[in-house]
């Protein structure tokens, strides 16, 4: 049953029971399937003498978080049979130094997948640096040309988080055509690309942000709700109508009332999961799928590079 614009209807799936609450969208399980496919294709590339390889650029900042992430990325690539090279620039590297490293990788025929670790040093314009990555080597889908091609429907190399969100929605078997999707957050590489991907599937998309007047009422109108504002607990139970599909893209580091550091999304998870039809957790939802999409892209770029070389 289609709901009215501010009606009380919902996205009731065949297995939805209001008394039981939401079905969990398991991003870890779906990511494992993506990694398995990437591993098989990486093995085929190795056998053909053209191994998949990821070249990542990290600017040292004194913050160990980025270094830990890069090391975990190295381990994951090794598990999948993807080669990994981390190009480290010293603390204090400016925009020209980072751009020079990007140009060097662009001009290296052995490099086919480039990513830039965030955050960059203060004063460095991430957009300008990312714009210098060869679009054919842009594994994260953040080059303006790639985002533009997504808008025109000529490419699916969207920013990884946006594509991961779409894949999680599709995993529920939900038909997007005609559904009302409310995206809360409109960043250039998350909220806006998500909205475009949904529109391409003929969903009706409403783009909001944390300052939108009447946000709670707009969220209650959603068949599919995608919070991506980066505000812990922004979406509360009263903002979600029964049966709504909720994909939480927010990632927030907080300290709970017991003094423990934890990662949470934009959704007040436990209360909202009592009314939603489907919900993705944080952690364990969009995050693992984002990493899996990136690694999948590495393999695809290696395959495309091999085709161009033939």
Secondary structure as the mmCIF struct_conf table of DSSP 4:
data_model
#
loop_
_struct_conf.conf_type_id
_struct_conf.id
_struct_conf.beg_label_comp_id
_struct_conf.beg_label_asym_id
_struct_conf.beg_label_seq_id
_struct_conf.end_label_comp_id
_struct_conf.end_label_asym_id
_struct_conf.end_label_seq_id
HELX_LH_PP_P HELX_LH_PP_P1 UNK A 2 UNK A 4
TURN_TY1_P TURN_TY1_P1 UNK A 5 UNK A 6
BEND BEND1 UNK A 8 UNK A 8
TURN_TY1_P TURN_TY1_P2 UNK A 14 UNK A 15
STRN STRN1 UNK A 17 UNK A 17
TURN_TY1_P TURN_TY1_P3 UNK A 18 UNK A 20
STRN STRN2 UNK A 21 UNK A 21
HELX_LH_PP_P HELX_LH_PP_P2 UNK A 22 UNK A 22
STRN STRN3 UNK A 23 UNK A 25
HELX_RH_AL_P HELX_RH_AL_P1 UNK A 27 UNK A 47
TURN_TY1_P TURN_TY1_P4 UNK A 48 UNK A 49
STRN STRN4 UNK A 53 UNK A 59
BEND BEND2 UNK A 62 UNK A 62
HELX_RH_AL_P HELX_RH_AL_P2 UNK A 64 UNK A 80
TURN_TY1_P TURN_TY1_P5 UNK A 81 UNK A 81
STRN STRN5 UNK A 83 UNK A 89
TURN_TY1_P TURN_TY1_P6 UNK A 91 UNK A 92
HELX_RH_AL_P HELX_RH_AL_P3 UNK A 95 UNK A 106
TURN_TY1_P TURN_TY1_P7 UNK A 107 UNK A 107
TURN_TY1_P TURN_TY1_P8 UNK A 109 UNK A 110
STRN STRN6 UNK A 114 UNK A 116
BEND BEND3 UNK A 118 UNK A 118
HELX_LH_PP_P HELX_LH_PP_P3 UNK A 119 UNK A 121
TURN_TY1_P TURN_TY1_P9 UNK A 122 UNK A 123
HELX_RH_AL_P HELX_RH_AL_P4 UNK A 126 UNK A 130
TURN_TY1_P TURN_TY1_P10 UNK A 131 UNK A 132
BEND BEND4 UNK A 133 UNK A 133
HELX_RH_3T_P HELX_RH_3T_P1 UNK A 135 UNK A 137
STRN STRN7 UNK A 138 UNK A 138
TURN_TY1_P TURN_TY1_P11 UNK A 139 UNK A 140
BEND BEND5 UNK A 141 UNK A 141
BEND BEND6 UNK A 143 UNK A 143
HELX_RH_AL_P HELX_RH_AL_P5 UNK A 144 UNK A 151
TURN_TY1_P TURN_TY1_P12 UNK A 152 UNK A 153
BEND BEND7 UNK A 154 UNK A 154
HELX_RH_AL_P HELX_RH_AL_P6 UNK A 160 UNK A 171
TURN_TY1_P TURN_TY1_P13 UNK A 172 UNK A 173
TURN_TY1_P TURN_TY1_P14 UNK A 177 UNK A 178
STRN STRN8 UNK A 180 UNK A 184
TURN_TY1_P TURN_TY1_P15 UNK A 188 UNK A 190
HELX_RH_AL_P HELX_RH_AL_P7 UNK A 191 UNK A 200
TURN_TY1_P TURN_TY1_P16 UNK A 201 UNK A 202
STRN STRN9 UNK A 204 UNK A 208
TURN_TY1_P TURN_TY1_P17 UNK A 210 UNK A 211
TURN_TY1_P TURN_TY1_P18 UNK A 213 UNK A 214
HELX_RH_AL_P HELX_RH_AL_P8 UNK A 215 UNK A 220
TURN_TY1_P TURN_TY1_P19 UNK A 221 UNK A 221
BEND BEND8 UNK A 223 UNK A 223
STRN STRN10 UNK A 224 UNK A 227
BEND BEND9 UNK A 229 UNK A 229
TURN_TY1_P TURN_TY1_P20 UNK A 232 UNK A 233
STRN STRN11 UNK A 235 UNK A 235
HELX_RH_3T_P HELX_RH_3T_P2 UNK A 237 UNK A 239
BEND BEND10 UNK A 240 UNK A 240
TURN_TY1_P TURN_TY1_P21 UNK A 242 UNK A 243
STRN STRN12 UNK A 245 UNK A 246
STRN STRN13 UNK A 252 UNK A 255
TURN_TY1_P TURN_TY1_P22 UNK A 257 UNK A 258
BEND BEND11 UNK A 259 UNK A 259
STRN STRN14 UNK A 261 UNK A 264
BEND BEND12 UNK A 266 UNK A 266
STRN STRN15 UNK A 267 UNK A 267
HELX_RH_AL_P HELX_RH_AL_P9 UNK A 269 UNK A 273
TURN_TY1_P TURN_TY1_P23 UNK A 274 UNK A 275
BEND BEND13 UNK A 277 UNK A 277
STRN STRN16 UNK A 278 UNK A 280
BEND BEND14 UNK A 282 UNK A 285
HELX_RH_AL_P HELX_RH_AL_P10 UNK A 286 UNK A 309
#
